[in-house]
Amino acid sequence: MVVSTQLIILIVYFFFIIFLGILAMKKVKGSEDLLVAGRSLGMMFVSVSIAAEYMGGLGTIGTAEVAFSQGMGVIWYHIASACGLMLFGFAFAHYYRKYNVITVPEYLYYLYDIKSWKAASLLNVIGYWFFTIIQMTAMGSLVASVTGFDLKWSALICGVAMTVYLLAAGMWSVAFTSVAFMLTIGSGIPLAFWWVMKYEIPLLSTSGGIGGFAGLANALTASGLNAEHLLSPFSLGFMVILGYFLGGVLGIPAAQATINYSFGARNWKVARLAPVLAAILILPLSIWTGSMGLYAKAAGLTTNPKLALGATLMNINPIIGGIGIAGIFAALVSTVAGILFGCASIMAKDVWQRWLHPGTDDKYLTKWTRLWILIIGVSSAFGAMTLPKILHQAYFVYSIRSALMICVAFGLWWKAAHPNAAFWSMLVALVGGTMYQFSIPINFNAFFHLHIAIWCGLLSFITFIIISLFSRWTAQTANELPPMVYKKNKERR
Amino acid sequence: MEKKKEIFYEELSLPQPETKDLILLDLTDKPFLIIYSFIFVFGIVLTILSI
């Protein structure tokens, strides 16, 4: 193991985060505290937490990787994500918060029926369980690049550490530390970016002694690359940018891990405005990470795009690099925590309490939530040891999640939206998306040439409309409505 | 369908607006407002300086 300044900073930072998690333990008194922080989070707290959760492995290591290979067109990733957050804030958040829901499937239970809620619960659990494995692998790769440890063992250690940290205090723990995370991300990454652009680029013999994007362009040209193309905001092409927008706009309004904090907001107005403020914070992230990815290419620091950001931060001033690595680590931890917590919430609240064991009271729900954090966390940590590719599959999870958003949107604004349509559109998106992504039984991508986000969005959209138009409302449909809603209606009459 | 929609709109109209539902910012937000403003200004200033 190589003991560098960067590693020492990372270890100190890790213990600081554990300390904050322990502090948060005192605030947990019941399942509401554990799952939605007692629904008492203020606006700035919620906005900072949402931004921290969203800036994960894809937003940092992933965007640097794309910039390294394909240029600065990656800036659209966070512009699209910001649009998704704003859409969630303006159009969806107040509905979720007014219903006092804890999970997205729970909201579908109110909009449609029991089978839609069960399908949504399964879709979410499968998607987030898989996503937890992906993010734990990304976290392990960062730790492996800093420490020199074996990637598999780094992923396992990070996964187990994250599970212990979340077991401490659930959402209070995530919310407490997310503010510290956002401070680290928001200061560490732009600081490293500034240092690279101002002091590292002029040191390159090929930059002509000047800094900023002009020096970077000189260095890229001297390396035999097309600097004009790589620095263009349109370097990725129309289809990829459209995929980013569809992934962001269709994915975020039903993304349990990201919007969890809005459910914990102290009122619906806070739930509505906080995601919009969070969107402003995440906007410039890919400019910072993408530029550092391109610097790694211009300076010839690595040939592996996945290591671009880590290589840059390990090769600049050790203090600045260490703070930057702490920022990336914070981004990864905040996302893993949010996703693991979101997955365990749905498993405990929707699948366990409401579906399988309806008699479970508050005390036992708290216990079961912790047990599911343990089961999902430890199994994902072992899964992370065996996953060879880090970010390749992440957009697949974003894409199948788009089916949920389509169901929520139709349920809110289309009178003919039918429960059968919600159920089948989720099922078709899950099965169709899996077949497309893993080429079962044939390579669909070679034939259709569609981004996975566009494919899944189209499948669930078309399925929803067709089934709604051809399904009839019968007495049985009304009887299948959630018992709570039906009972209240009967009492009124 | 009418039956379903009738029930749905009744549920949406259930929560009664209270004063606490209208408060956007209070004193507990102050430290987080400072953190938010710092991150926002710090990011913009460093980005402009770097270009």
Interface residues (C-beta under 8 A of the other chain):
Chain A: G42 M43 M44 F45 S47 V48 Y95 K98 Y99 Y110 L111 V179 M182 L183 G186 S187 P190 L191 F193 W194 M197 K198 G211 G212 F213 R266 N267 W268 K269 V270 L273 L277 I280 L281 P284 I287 W288 S291 K415 A416 W473 T477 A478 L481 V485 Y486 K488 N489 R492
Chain B: M1 E2 K3 K4 K5 E6 I7 F8 E10 E11 L12 P15 K20 D21 L22 I23 L24 L25 D26 T28 D29 F32 L33 I35 Y36 F38 I39 F40 F42 G43 I44 L46 T47 L49 S50 I51
